[in-house]
C-alpha cells in the first residue's frame, strides 16, 4: 500500500519527530511511504483570515502535490479537516478543480483514522505504563468526525491508564489565527484547559494536533506543571518500542 505523508507546517518546522513516528508506524504495517516535496501549507491560515483567493491558490498547489497519491495521511486532524470540509467550498465555482478536490478528499486521512478504518489496526501491541489524558481537538472531532479512533488505539496500550479529560469538548484557545487576533480570550481558554489537564493527575497529555498540543504545552510550562505532552503517534511508537524491547529481553 502506497501512502504519501502530509506533514503539515507545524510538524515540519517544529515537531519533525511526530512525522518520523508516523512513518515508522506505517512502515510497520507494510505501507510504502513517500514524501511529495511539492507539498505546501493546506491554506488554512489564509482561509481563516478571510483571504479566500490566496487560500484557493495554495489549495491548488496542495492538490497538485498529492493528486497521484494512493493515500494521503497526516498527523493533524485540523489540516485534514481543512481539506475535507473547505476545499469543496473554495472551488464551488470551478467544477474541474472541485472534482479534483473531491477525489483528494476520498483518499486523505488523519493518522488515527487511517490506522483504524483503513489498515484495521486497533492494537499495536504497545506497552506504556503512564497515567494519561487525551485532548480531542475541535477540528478533528467537528470537521472530520474523529471521535472514537484515538481512544480505541490508546485503550489497547498495555499499562496506559487513560483518564477522561473534564470538559474535553472545549477548545484549547489556539485556533490558529484566533490565538493572534483574540490573544486575551485565547489565553483565558488555554488557562482553563491546562487546569482541567492538571485536575486529572495525569503525567502525560496526548493529542492528535500539534497546534493544540503546542498551545497547551506552552501554558503548562509557564505554570511549571510536570506534564509531558505527546502526539498520539509518539505514544504508540514509544509503546511499541518498549514492548519489543521487553520481548527481546
C-alpha positions in Angstrom: 0.0 0.0 0.0 1.4 3.4 -1.1 0.9 6.3 1.3 2.0 9.9 1.0 2.8 11.8 4.2 1.3 15.2 4.5 3.5 16.6 7.3 1.8 20.0 7.9 3.6 23.2 8.6 3.9 22.9 12.4 5.2 19.3 12.3 7.6 20.1 9.5 9.0 23.2 11.2 8.8 22.5 14.9 7.9 18.8 15.5 9.5 16.6 12.8 9.8 13.8 15.3 6.0 13.4 15.1 6.2 12.8 11.3 9.0 10.3 11.9 6.8 8.3 14.3 4.0 8.3 11.8 6.3 7.0 9.1 7.9 4.2 11.2 4.4 3.0 12.4 3.1 3.0 8.8 6.2 1.0 7.7 5.5 -1.5 10.5 2.2 -2.3 8.8 3.5 -2.7 5.3 3.0 0.8 3.9 5.4 2.2 1.4 5.6 5.9 2.4 6.7 8.7 0.2 7.0 12.4 0.8 5.9 14.7 -2.1 8.4 17.6 -1.9 6.0 19.9 -3.7 3.6 19.9 -0.7 2.9 23.2 1.0 0.5 24.6 3.6 -3.1 23.4 3.2 -4.2 27.0 3.1 -6.0 27.1 6.4 -4.3 30.2 7.9 -5.2 32.3 4.8 -8.7 30.9 4.7 -9.3 31.6 8.4 -8.1 35.2 7.9 -10.5 35.8 5.1 -8.1 35.6 2.2 -10.1 33.1 0.1 -8.3 33.8 -3.2 -4.9 33.2 -1.7 -6.2 30.1 0.1 -7.5 28.8 -3.2 -4.1 29.1 -4.9 -2.4 27.3 -2.0 -5.1 24.6 -2.2 -4.4 24.2 -6.0 -0.7 23.5 -5.2 -1.7 21.1 -2.5 -4.0 19.2 -4.8 -1.2 19.1 -7.5 1.2 17.7 -5.0 -1.0 14.8 -3.9 -3.3 14.1 -6.8 -1.3 11.0 -7.9 -1.0 9.6 -4.4 -2.9 6.4 -3.5 -3.5 7.6 0.1 -2.6 10.8 2.0 -2.0 10.5 5.7 -1.4 13.4 8.1 -0.7 13.8 11.8 -3.2 16.6 12.0 -7.0 16.5 12.3 -7.1 20.3 11.7 -5.2 20.3 8.4 -7.0 17.2 7.2 -10.3 18.9 8.2 -9.4 21.9 6.1 -9.1 19.6 3.0 -12.2 17.7 3.7 -14.5 20.5 4.8 -13.4 23.6 3.0 -11.8 22.6 -0.3 -15.2 21.9 -1.9 -16.3 25.4 -0.9 -13.2 27.0 -2.3 -13.8 25.5 -5.7 -17.6 25.6 -5.8 -17.5 27.8 -8.9 -14.7 25.7 -10.6 -16.1 22.2 -11.4 -12.8 20.8 -12.7 -10.9 21.8 -9.5 -13.8 20.8 -7.3 -13.7 17.3 -8.8 -10.0 17.2 -8.1 -10.7 18.3 -4.5 -13.3 15.6 -4.0 -11.0 13.0 -5.4 -8.3 14.1 -2.9 -10.8 14.1 0.0 -11.6 10.4 -0.7 -8.1 9.3 0.0 -6.9 11.8 2.7 -6.9 10.7 6.3 -5.9 11.8 9.7 -3.4 9.3 11.2 -5.7 7.5 13.7 -8.5 7.4 11.1 -6.1 5.6 8.7 -4.8 3.1 11.2 -8.2 2.1 12.5 -10.5 2.5 9.4 -8.2 1.7 6.5 -5.5 -0.6 7.9 -7.9 -2.1 10.5 -5.3 -1.7 13.3 -6.6 -1.1 16.8 -4.0 -2.9 18.9 -0.3 -2.3 18.1 0.9 -4.5 20.9 2.2 -1.3 22.6 3.0 -1.0 26.3 3.5 2.3 28.1 2.9 2.4 31.9 1.8 6.0 32.3 -1.2 7.9 33.5 -2.6 9.9 30.6 -5.4 12.1 29.4 -6.5 12.9 25.8 -7.4 16.2 24.4 -9.7 15.9 21.3 -9.1 18.8 19.0 -12.1 20.8 17.7 -11.3 20.3 14.0 -10.7 16.6 14.3 -13.9 15.9 16.1 -16.2 18.5 14.5 -14.9 18.7 10.9 -13.7 15.1 10.4 -15.8 13.2 12.9 -12.7 11.6 14.5 -14.1 10.7 17.9 -13.6 7.0 18.7 -10.4 6.1 16.8 -7.8 7.7 19.2 -9.5 6.2 22.2 -9.6 2.7 20.6 -5.9 2.9 20.0 -5.0 4.2 23.4 -7.2 1.7 25.3 -5.1 -1.1 23.7 -1.8 0.3 25.0 -0.9 -2.0 27.9 -0.2 -0.2 31.2 -1.6 3.1 30.0 -4.2 4.5 32.4 -6.5 6.7 30.3 -8.3 9.3 32.4 -11.2 11.3 30.9 -10.4 15.0 30.5 -13.0 17.3 32.1 -14.9 19.4 29.6 -12.8 17.8 26.8 -15.1 19.2 24.1 -13.9 22.7 25.0 -11.4 24.4 22.7 -7.9 25.0 24.0 -7.9 28.5 22.6 -5.3 28.0 19.8 -7.5 28.1 16.7 -4.5 29.2 14.6 -5.1 32.8 13.8 -7.6 33.1 16.6 -4.9 33.0 19.2 -3.2 36.0 17.5 -6.4 38.0 16.8 -8.0 37.3 20.2 -5.0 36.8 22.4 -6.7 37.6 25.7 -9.6 35.3 25.1 -7.2 32.6 23.8 -5.1 32.9 27.0 -8.1 32.5 29.2 -9.2 29.4 27.3 -5.8 27.7 27.5 -5.5 28.5 31.2 -8.8 26.7 31.7 -7.7 23.8 29.6 -4.4 23.5 31.4 -6.3 23.5 34.7 -8.5 20.6 33.5 -5.5 18.6 32.4 -3.8 19.1 35.8 -7.0 18.1 37.6 -6.8 14.6 36.2 -3.5 13.9 37.9 -2.2 12.6 34.5 1.6 12.9 33.8 1.1 12.7 30.0 -1.2 14.8 27.8 -1.9 13.2 24.4 -3.5 14.7 21.3 -3.7 14.5 17.6 -3.0 18.1 16.6 0.3 19.8 17.3 -1.3 23.2 17.2 -3.4 22.3 20.3 -0.6 20.5 22.0 1.9 23.3 21.4 -0.6 25.8 22.9 -1.4 23.7 26.0 2.2 22.7 26.5 3.2 26.4 26.5 0.8 27.1 29.2 1.8 24.0 31.3 5.4 25.0 31.0 4.6 28.6 32.1 2.9 27.2 35.2 5.8 24.8 35.8 3.4 21.8 35.6 5.3 18.5 35.1 3.1 17.1 32.4 4.7 15.5 29.3 2.9 16.4 26.0 2.9 13.8 23.2 1.3 13.3 19.9 -0.7 10.1 19.6 1.8 8.7 17.1 4.7 9.3 19.5 2.8 7.4 22.3 2.1 4.4 20.1 5.7 4.2 18.7 7.2 4.6 22.2 4.9 1.9 23.4 5.7 -0.4 20.6 9.5 0.0 21.1 9.1 -0.7 24.8 7.0 -3.8 24.2 9.5 -5.1 21.6 12.5 -4.4 23.9 10.8 -6.4 26.7 10.1 -9.3 24.4 13.8 -9.5 23.3 15.0 -9.5 26.9 
